[in-house]
Amino acid sequence: MKKRKKLLPLGMKNQVKTELPALIALEAVGQPWFCDDHLTDMMSVAMVCMVLAEPEGEIHEAASRLFVELGKPELDADVLRPLLGKTSVWLQRQPNGKVERAIDQLLGTHCKGA
């Protein structure tokens, strides 16, 4: 029997695990300690938003732009800041179950039909 992860009450997120890493990563852009983990933290926010948001919606567009900007060889914190801010705030307002399913889908662990 698969053990389910315990979810926080709807509308509450663990900001240390979801929002904070991406914001720390944003502050690391251009610093000598910036690393692939920082890039991954910001890309994760973009990818989860792209899965959850309406395909033609404002958040999907912001997340897509964020993902494209994060793929550039030189990152510009001034360009990333509003995109990461918009997507992070939106993501924090989404139900925990939807966010967990989007993460599972991205990781390839989404259980179909169960």
N, C-alpha and C positions, 0 to 999 in steps of 0.2 A: 504494500500500500504506500502510495507516494505521500510523503509528509508535506503539507501545505505550509508556506511561509505565513507568518502572522502579519496581518495588515494593520496599519494604524487606522484609527477612525477616519471615515471619509472626509476628505478635504484637508487632512493634516499630513504633512510630509516630514520625513527625517531630513532636515536641511543639511545636516552634516554629510549625509550620503548622496544627496541629490543636487542641491543648489550650490553649496559652499565649494566643492571641488572645482566647478566650472568658473566660479568667480575668482578663486585663487589663481586658477590657470590664466585667466585674463590679465591679472596683475603681473603674472610672470612673463608675459609676452615682452620680448626685447631685453629681458634680463639674462644674465649668464647662467642662472639655474633653470631656465626654461627647458623642459624635456618632453619626450614623446608622451609621457603620462598626462602632462598638462593638455597637450593637443587632443588626446583621447577623451579627456573629461569634457572638453568643449564640443567635440564631434558627437559624443554620446547624446548631449542635450539636443543638438541639431537633428540627429537621426531619429530619436524618439518623437520629437515634435513632427517630423515629416511623416511618420507612421500614423500618429494620432490626429493631426490637423486635417481639415477639409482640403482636398487637393488644390483648389483654386483660391483658397483663403489667404488672408494676410499673414497668419502664423506660418503656414506652409511655405509661403514665399520668403519670409524672414529666415526660416530654418534652412531653406535651400540656399539662400544667399550666404548664410553663415557657413554652411558646409563648403561652398565653393571658395569663400575667402580663406577658410582654414586649410584648403588644399594648395594655396599659393606658397611659393618658396619664401617670400617675405611677408610676415604677418603685421598688420597695422591695427594696434589696439583701439585707435579712434574709430576705425570702421567696424571692428568686432563688437565694441562695447554696446551700442544700441541694439544690435542684432541679438547678442547673447542676453542682454537685459530683457528684451521683449519675449524671447522664447522661454527663458527661465521663469519669468513671472507667470506666463501662461501655463507652463508645465506644472508649476506649484498649485495651480487652481484645478487641475484635472483629478478625477477620482483615482484613488490608489490602485484599484483593480484594473482600470484601463491602462494605467502606466505600466503596471506589472505585466499585463498581456502584451503590450507593445515591446517591452524589453525582451520577453520570452520569444516573441516573433523575430526580433532582430538577432537573437542568439540561436535561433533555430530550434528552440525547445517548446514552441507553441504546440500544445496538445490538441489536435483536430478531432472534433466529434466527441470529446470526453466531457 
